[in-house]
């Protein structure tokens, strides 16, 4: 068997790593070595019932649940009974509908964090993940990491469809307007592939545009979207760094923020990391209310762009990008936040969106810029005691400024940048 044995080509796959459509999928062959699983929810509190749904070609599968970290901590190991079940063609949209194989009340001693579920049968191994939230009524970490699960859902292409590509619609070539959580996470979302290239990566001068992460994905049998979203791409490296520095984090999801106006309460600060492009109206309401009550937000992210909706059970995310949205309230249309009918610019919540910097530094898009932040006002409080001075470029060696970022029009006056006329007024009004 090869690493690509569980990938299939979509109806419009042309064999190219960039333009082609290839994705992970359960095989209809019940004799083929395979094991797949997903949980019934994204996150759990102590006492909630974790339910695992799974299929395999074997009578039993080895299951290991671990709290992820610099030294992952196995909290449960067991053999669970499994067998084969068919997978609906529209599983990306409606869920896999596999049988429940295992259930467990989340123990009180499981600390808040991201937990992985490794499932293994002879010839195949897969991983899923879920979040354990902080314990109600007990002391909490000062910092709460809010995982960008809206974007995880938008990019997960297991089964063939997400908000970018798909096998849905009359011609079975349309991306999905609705995506389900009741399916596995695509390969690369839970665990980062070894030696995998990241985004961004500038194409050499005088060459055609290149996308090494997609070349890698096709060659290695990894999700085409592994470098764009998921726990492993952005949040995990930041969380591991915090752990190494002795910075304690609690964890929650955007789905919890959507569903619970008090999701951030009890924490001094909220932390958002990486690619947090997809938000609901309710997520913004609850974040803004918490900030108004004195909460503090640290956002190391970019491209706050799309409004989505979630079903009442939080299991289906909707985003109509190219077809008419049937929702009756124009302000709840699943479109970009600056849409004239929505009338809620993204800058009103987070100050930055992504509308003036998407893809910067990726392939041929400003490919040979510095990739760092030029320092013009080193006396700013955020730069205190850093040793940085006027004209320094922060992060140029690592090209930390790239992929999906934002910017504004500006003018230079006596060596300092200032927002262009009208720009500052727009930001203040919103």
SVG drawing of the C-alpha trace seen along z (x, -y; Angstrom):
<svg xmlns="http://www.w3.org/2000/svg" viewBox="-37 -66 55 75">
<polyline fill="none" stroke="black" stroke-width="0.4" points="0.0,0.0 1.1,-3.6 0.3,-6.8 -2.2,-7.7 -4.3,-4.5 -7.2,-6.3 -7.3,-9.3 -9.6,-9.5 -9.9,-11.8 -12.9,-14.0 -15.1,-14.3 -13.1,-17.2 -9.6,-16.0 -7.0,-16.8 -4.0,-15.2 -2.5,-18.6 -1.6,-19.2 -2.9,-22.8 -6.0,-22.7 -6.9,-19.0 -9.4,-17.8 -8.3,-14.9 -9.5,-14.0 -9.6,-11.4 -12.6,-9.0 -13.6,-5.7 -13.3,-2.9 -16.5,-1.0 -14.4,2.2 -15.1,3.7 -12.0,5.9 -9.6,3.0 -7.5,2.1 -9.1,-1.1 -10.3,-2.7 -12.1,-6.0 -13.8,-7.9 -15.3,-11.1 -16.9,-12.4 -20.5,-13.6 -19.4,-17.1 -16.4,-19.4 -16.0,-20.1 -16.9,-18.7 -17.0,-19.8 -16.4,-17.5 -19.3,-15.0 -20.4,-15.4 -20.7,-12.2 -18.0,-11.7 -19.4,-9.6 -17.2,-8.1 -18.6,-6.9 -16.3,-4.7 -16.0,-2.0 -13.2,0.3 -12.5,3.6 -11.5,5.3 -13.5,6.7 -11.6,4.4 -9.5,1.2 -7.0,0.0 -8.0,-3.4 -5.6,-5.8 -6.9,-9.2 -4.2,-11.7 -4.0,-15.3 -1.9,-16.9 1.2,-18.9 5.0,-18.9 4.9,-15.5 1.4,-14.1 -0.2,-12.4 -2.2,-9.3 -5.3,-9.3 -7.1,-6.2 -6.2,-3.2 -8.7,-0.5 -9.7,1.9 -13.1,1.1 -15.4,3.3 -15.8,2.1 -17.0,3.3 -17.7,1.9 -20.6,-0.4 -21.3,-2.3 -20.5,-6.0 -23.0,-8.3 -21.7,-10.1 -22.9,-13.4 -21.1,-12.7 -19.3,-16.1 -22.7,-17.8 -24.9,-15.5 -22.5,-13.5 -21.2,-10.0 -24.0,-8.4 -21.7,-5.7 -22.6,-3.6 -21.5,-4.7 -18.7,-2.5 -17.6,-4.0 -18.9,-6.4 -17.4,-8.0 -18.3,-10.6 -15.4,-13.1 -13.5,-12.6 -13.2,-15.6 -9.4,-15.2 -9.0,-15.7 -7.5,-19.2 -8.7,-21.7 -6.9,-21.0 -7.0,-19.5 -7.3,-15.7 -6.5,-13.4 -8.0,-10.0 -5.7,-7.6 -7.5,-4.6 -5.4,-1.8 -6.1,1.5 -3.5,3.6 -2.5,1.6 -4.2,-1.8 -4.1,-4.5 -6.1,-7.7 -6.5,-10.5 -9.4,-12.7 -9.6,-15.4 -11.9,-17.1 -11.6,-19.9 -12.1,-19.6 -13.2,-23.0 -12.2,-24.4 -14.1,-23.2 -17.1,-25.1 -16.8,-26.7 -13.1,-25.9 -10.1,-28.2 -9.3,-28.9 -6.2,-29.9 -5.9,-33.6 -5.7,-33.0 -8.3,-31.2 -7.3,-30.1 -10.3,-30.3 -9.8,-27.7 -10.8,-28.8 -13.1,-25.9 -15.2,-27.9 -12.3,-27.9 -11.4,-24.3 -14.9,-23.4 -14.6,-25.5 -11.4,-23.8 -11.9,-20.2 -12.2,-18.3 -12.6,-14.8 -15.3,-13.1 -14.8,-15.5 -16.5,-18.8 -15.8,-21.9 -16.5,-25.7 -13.8,-25.7 -14.1,-22.5 -16.6,-19.7 -18.6,-16.9 -22.0,-18.3 -24.6,-20.0 -26.3,-18.7 -22.9,-18.1 -21.2,-16.9 -18.5,-19.6 -19.8,-22.3 -18.3,-23.2 -20.6,-22.7 -22.8,-25.4 -23.3,-23.3 -20.6,-21.3 -21.0,-18.7 -18.9,-18.1 -20.0,-14.4 -17.0,-13.2 -13.3,-12.7 -10.8,-15.5 -8.7,-15.4 -5.1,-14.1 -2.8,-16.9 -5.4,-18.7 -4.7,-16.9 -1.0,-16.1 1.4,-18.1 3.1,-16.0 6.9,-15.6 9.0,-17.8 5.8,-19.4 6.2,-23.0 4.3,-25.8 2.5,-28.7 3.9,-31.2 6.6,-30.4 7.6,-32.8 8.2,-31.4 11.7,-32.1 12.0,-34.9 11.3,-34.1 9.5,-30.8 5.9,-29.8 3.9,-30.2 4.6,-27.3 2.7,-25.9 5.1,-23.5 2.5,-22.6 0.1,-21.3 2.8,-19.4 3.7,-17.8 0.0,-17.1 -0.6,-15.2 2.7,-13.3 2.2,-12.2 -1.5,-11.6 -2.2,-14.6 -5.1,-17.0 -4.7,-19.7 -5.8,-22.1 -3.4,-20.9 -1.4,-24.1 -4.4,-26.4 -6.3,-25.3 -6.7,-22.9 -5.2,-22.5 -1.8,-21.3 -1.2,-24.2 -1.5,-27.3 -2.9,-26.9 -0.8,-23.9 2.6,-25.4 1.6,-28.5 0.1,-26.4 3.3,-24.3 5.4,-27.5 3.2,-28.7 3.6,-25.4 7.4,-25.6 7.3,-29.1 5.2,-28.0 2.2,-29.9 -1.0,-28.0 -3.9,-28.0 -7.5,-26.9 -9.2,-26.0 -12.5,-26.6 -13.9,-26.7 -15.6,-29.3 -18.6,-27.0 -18.8,-27.4 -18.4,-31.1 -21.3,-31.1 -23.5,-29.1 -22.7,-30.5 -22.6,-34.3 -20.6,-33.4 -18.0,-31.2 -15.2,-33.7 -16.2,-34.6 -13.7,-33.8 -10.7,-34.5 -8.7,-37.7 -7.7,-37.4 -8.7,-35.6 -6.2,-34.4 -6.8,-33.8 -4.1,-32.4 -3.7,-31.8 -6.4,-31.5 -9.7,-32.7 -11.5,-33.7 -15.0,-32.4 -17.3,-33.8 -21.0,-33.9 -22.9,-37.0 -23.3,-35.4 -19.6,-34.8 -19.0,-38.5 -21.8,-39.6 -20.5,-37.5 -16.9,-38.5 -17.7,-42.2 -19.9,-42.0 -17.1,-40.3 -14.6,-43.0 -17.1,-45.7 -17.1,-44.0 -13.3,-44.4 -12.0,-41.4 -8.7,-41.6 -8.1,-40.0 -4.7,-39.1 -5.1,-38.2 -2.3,-36.6 -4.4,-36.0 -5.5,-37.3 -8.3,-37.5 -11.4,-38.0 -13.7,-37.9 -16.7,-35.6 -20.0,-35.5 -21.3,-32.0 -24.3,-30.4 -24.4,-27.4 -27.3,-25.0 -29.0,-24.8 -27.1,-21.6 -23.8,-23.3 -23.1,-20.4 -23.6,-22.1 -21.9,-25.2 -23.4,-27.2 -21.7,-29.6 -23.2,-30.4 -20.4,-31.8 -21.7,-31.6 -25.4,-30.6 -28.3,-32.6 -28.5,-32.4 -32.1,-31.6 -31.9,-33.2 -34.7,-35.9 -32.6,-38.4 -30.2,-40.2 -27.9,-41.0 -27.4,-37.3 -26.4,-36.5 -23.3,-34.3 -21.1,-36.7 -18.1,-39.0 -18.7,-41.3 -18.3,-44.5 -21.2,-43.4 -23.7,-46.4 -26.6,-44.3 -24.8,-42.9 -23.7,-46.3 -21.3,-45.1 -17.7,-45.7 -15.1,-43.3 -13.0,-46.2 -15.8,-47.0 -14.8,-43.9 -11.1,-43.2 -9.8,-46.2 -8.3,-44.1 -9.9,-41.9 -8.0,-40.6 -9.5,-42.5 -6.2,-44.4 -3.6,-41.7 -4.9,-38.3 -2.2,-36.0 0.6,-38.5 3.9,-36.6 2.3,-33.5 3.8,-32.3 3.8,-35.4 1.8,-37.7 4.3,-40.3 6.6,-37.3 9.8,-39.2 8.7,-41.6 10.5,-41.7 8.0,-39.4 8.4,-41.4 7.0,-44.4 8.9,-47.6 9.3,-49.5 8.6,-53.2 7.5,-54.0 9.8,-52.1 8.6,-54.0 5.2,-52.3 4.3,-50.3 4.3,-47.0 8.0,-47.4 9.2,-48.5 12.5,-46.8 12.7,-44.8 15.8,-46.6 14.1,-47.3 14.6,-50.7 13.4,-52.8 13.9,-51.1 14.3,-47.6 12.2,-44.8 10.6,-42.4 10.4,-38.9 12.0,-39.3 14.2,-36.3 11.2,-34.0 8.8,-36.0 6.2,-36.2 4.0,-38.7 2.3,-36.7 -0.5,-34.5 -3.8,-36.3 -3.1,-39.6 -4.5,-43.2 -3.4,-46.7 -4.5,-50.3 -3.6,-53.1 -1.1,-55.4 1.0,-58.5 4.5,-59.2 5.2,-62.5 8.7,-63.2 9.6,-59.5 6.4,-58.3 3.4,-56.5 -0.1,-58.0 -3.5,-56.6 -4.5,-58.1 -7.3,-60.7 -10.6,-59.0 -9.1,-55.8 -8.9,-56.7 -12.5,-58.1 -13.8,-54.9 -12.1,-52.8 -13.4,-55.1 -17.0,-55.1 -17.1,-51.4"/>
</svg>
